[in-house]
Amino acid sequence: MTALARKKIAKLERLAELAAVHSKEQGESLWREALKRVRRNPSAIVGASILGVFILIAVLGPFLVPYDPGQIGVGIPFGLEVKEGQAIYPGPNSEFWLGLDHQGRDMFSRMIVGARQTLLVGVVATAIGLTLGCLIGGIAGAAYGLGGKRGRTIDNVLMRFIDMLLAMPSLLLAISLVALLRPSLMTVMIAVGFISVPIFARLLRGAMIAQSNAEYVVAATSLGVHKRKIALSHILPNSIAPVLVQATLTLATAIIEAAGLSFLGLGNPDSSQAEWGTMLADGLFNSRFDYAPHLALFPAIGIIITALGFTLLGEAMREALDPKLRK
Amino acid sequence: MLRFIVRRLLQLIPTLLGLSLLLFIWLHRLPGGPETALLGERATPETRAAVREAMGLDDPIFVQYGRFLKQLLTGDLGNSLSEKRPVIDLFLERFPGTIELTVVAMLFAIGLGIPLGYLAAKRRASWLDHMSVGGSLVAICIPIFFLGYLIKAVFAVKLGWFPTFGRQDTTIDATHITGFYVLDGIMTQEWDAALDALWHLVLPGLTLASIPLAIIVRITRASVLEVLNEDYVRTAQAKGLTERRIRGRHVLRNAMLPVVTVIGLLTGGLLSGAVLTETVFSFTGIGQFAAQSIDHRDYPVMMGFILIIAVVYVIVNLIVDISYTFIDPRVRVR
């Protein structure tokens, strides 16, 4: 393993340790205190508001749309025409607020309905990474912290595998995965989720090892509590905070990476389902961007704002957990 | 020092062996089996059977892996399905372009990022600080290929200041020796060719630089802020040292270590971004070639790309590790 990979690991472990630092104030749990600090942070409020609106649109989407988002040629009577073999796409107007797409579908309706699919891609991909990563990291962390000599061996084997994944450029990992599976929305979610597995695994393992030296663990051990119970109901709940912070940040990158895969032609081939990443890739296809920039612009703005929301909230959460950054 | 480098090179062997095993499994898990890599997806069952026979795909798996390793070691990555030429040759032709692009991108990112991060920290809470922090946050959240189209539409299509695609104007009759067009132009003293190649690098370079730039600004800012609070900076000020001396000797030198770490990490990651950026600007490098191979389901090219990128990534890491020992005397070579 290179020293650089070690630096990467050291960074993740530092984040993991932060959660192990106990607050000195009496009577406040780590969670409640962190929540308090998040609420005082203006960028957290901005991020949370953006996400609130986004989630609201994702949930209520189908009830808000003026047109059927899947209906091809809804706008043809309103001016979608072909000039010299080139389709002219009407931009934003009073009838279609965000214009029409390359198949004459209402962009506004597709943006609204697409919010749900986009959220789904982000959430499912992150969930896949979180589950797999936490499974590997949790086993490794528990084995290292409580398992003695044999535990260290288990930890060692698992971590060498994780380090190998960590050493690969992320897009490359995704490309090779999509090549194996058939391109579909699910494949995209699996590939994007898989990228984040090593990060989650490293984080949870680091946090659990840091926790396993805590006094309450020693107390539980001396009381004769079963090791599995110590790991699951004592160490794990106290180690999960940095993982949740990372999950928030991963939601942002997942949406962006999924859009990148769509752009490379590895995305969902079925464009009847509106999803911002696919719409963005469609809008840039065949130099459509030069004569109908609105096709790509609106999905891009949607993705950027959503990613900003997740990033702002995630970084505020990280600051709240980091005692070094406390004012 | 030499022993350190040799030992680090030896450490590459298990990593590469692991990677070759992963690639071997990958090849065998392809839909339709490894013969798909050779024939593409539209071959008839008869040709498939013949190729399976010829490739020895019915041999024991260990024998197959041994043969696969031998091929890799001799640089034989097979033939491209779409170009009908050895994959390794195709990559060698395109590699200089990608190297030029990543070097330019890194120069942009470091050259703009460190001064910007330093000034933002120095003038904390000024408009410059807010702009840098806000701007870098947005830059991280923009899909890089969209940024590329945006930059291209404004500066190349609308304003016409820069070329829209390629590495060099086709009307220029340039002599190519090394494949690095800028270098070739300088070597042959064809200044117009060198300048034109540089001109073609500006927009893709800026696009590719966006994410590293944002991260370098943020890290530099955070790192400088931390150092500015140190006692030795106050001491230096109290001693009456010039601003310039404090900045160079005391602040930047100590603040640079985390920045260098990040620069190393980012350089490896740039190759992912190069796939998207080169595609946007039709820049003939290995990234664009890899993206095309996905379109054509050209598996030998995809495999070659994964392998080459991984090797490059590992070598870049090695270079970064070595550079640490120059910057931080505490990092001793063992």
Boltz contact constraints between the chains, C-beta under 6 A:
constraints:
  - contact:
      token1: [A, 2]
      token2: [B, 317]
      max_distance: 6.0
  - contact:
      token1: [A, 3]
      token2: [B, 321]
      max_distance: 6.0
  - contact:
      token1: [A, 4]
      token2: [B, 264]
      max_distance: 6.0
  - contact:
      token1: [A, 4]
      token2: [B, 317]
      max_distance: 6.0
  - contact:
      token1: [A, 4]
      token2: [B, 320]
      max_distance: 6.0
  - contact:
      token1: [A, 7]
      token2: [B, 261]
      max_distance: 6.0
  - contact:
      token1: [A, 164]
      token2: [B, 18]
      max_distance: 6.0
  - contact:
      token1: [A, 169]
      token2: [B, 271]
      max_distance: 6.0
  - contact:
      token1: [A, 169]
      token2: [B, 272]
      max_distance: 6.0
  - contact:
      token1: [A, 171]
      token2: [B, 272]
      max_distance: 6.0
  - contact:
      token1: [A, 172]
      token2: [B, 306]
      max_distance: 6.0
  - contact:
      token1: [A, 172]
      token2: [B, 309]
      max_distance: 6.0
  - contact:
      token1: [A, 176]
      token2: [B, 26]
      max_distance: 6.0
  - contact:
      token1: [A, 176]
      token2: [B, 306]
      max_distance: 6.0
  - contact:
      token1: [A, 179]
      token2: [B, 302]
      max_distance: 6.0
  - contact:
      token1: [A, 180]
      token2: [B, 29]
      max_distance: 6.0
  - contact:
      token1: [A, 256]
      token2: [B, 143]
      max_distance: 6.0
  - contact:
      token1: [A, 259]
      token2: [B, 143]
      max_distance: 6.0
  - contact:
      token1: [A, 260]
      token2: [B, 276]
      max_distance: 6.0
  - contact:
      token1: [A, 263]
      token2: [B, 145]
      max_distance: 6.0
  - contact:
      token1: [A, 264]
      token2: [B, 291]
      max_distance: 6.0
  - contact:
      token1: [A, 264]
      token2: [B, 294]
      max_distance: 6.0
  - contact:
      token1: [A, 265]
      token2: [B, 294]
      max_distance: 6.0
  - contact:
      token1: [A, 265]
      token2: [B, 295]
      max_distance: 6.0
  - contact:
      token1: [A, 284]
      token2: [B, 149]
      max_distance: 6.0
  - contact:
      token1: [A, 289]
      token2: [B, 149]
      max_distance: 6.0
  - contact:
      token1: [A, 300]
      token2: [B, 146]
      max_distance: 6.0
  - contact:
      token1: [A, 304]
      token2: [B, 141]
      max_distance: 6.0
  - contact:
      token1: [A, 304]
      token2: [B, 142]
      max_distance: 6.0
  - contact:
      token1: [A, 307]
      token2: [B, 141]
      max_distance: 6.0
  - contact:
      token1: [A, 308]
      token2: [B, 141]
      max_distance: 6.0
